[in-house]
Amino acid sequence: MSLSSYRMHRIYLAATMNYGLGSNDPEELAYYNKIRKEMDDMKKEPFKSGITINLDNLEEIYK
């Protein structure tokens, strides 16, 4: 049995808000753990914003 979109949304909210799932259904637990793992992986990656400029090549660009 696959999860309904309503149940997937409820599990997603519980995972993102760091709440417990409160269910022993293996399919729901697998989806919950998948989301928690993705969130943990995103926290580990360094956040990069903006445009990076290589200052070594800057003079060549503006010639």
SULCORUR-V33090 format. One record per run of one state. SS is the DSSP state (a for helix, b for strand, c for the rest). FROM is the first residue (numbers start at 0). TO is the last residue. If there is no record, write none. Layout:
# SULCORUR-V33090
SS_FROM_TO, SS_FROM_TO
This chain:
# SULCORUR-V33090
c_0_3, a_4_15, c_16_24, a_25_43, c_44_53, a_54_60, c_61_62
